[in-house]
Amino acid sequence: MALIGAAAAEPITIELIDAQPGFDERTKSPVINFRMSKASQTVFAQFTQQNIGRVVEVRVDGKTVMAPVIREPILGGSGQVSGDFTLQQVSDIAARLRSGQSKMEVEVAP
């Protein structure tokens, strides 16, 4: 797992300990709620601290599923993936992430 500085171009692979389908509290849209391993939590926290104000791409199986702007460091080791998903899609993706069949990556957008 590589730590990405502000200028680096290599994605971080996020090691997950859990991924569950759910709904965003504000929009009620289907989302994937996830928790990272301790190692990924540390790397992700550093990554977000170094890239405040930048757009990042969140990928599942190499496909960009969202591209948010980092507004503040994300230190808690958990997060939410949102996008234009159906409940069935978030259920399927969460199951693949939990089983290790799929991977989640994050990198600064070009």
C-alpha angles and dihedrals in degrees: 000000000000125000110229120217122202093273100039120109103197117104124240114234109220116218108214128204093187141007124183135176115244146140130269108249093223104038100025087224120144113266141169114243113202143182123207131218115257091256093052091044090058095046093044092049090053091045093052092045090053095046106046109152094022128113113242129193119226111202133190113195090349094304118117107237098173140001110201129172113245104239098174139357114288104219107156101081096239136086149157132250113209133176141122094317135147119223089252091054094051090046091052095044093046090051092050092047092049092050094048092242090117132040134213121218133183129196141157109271116248 
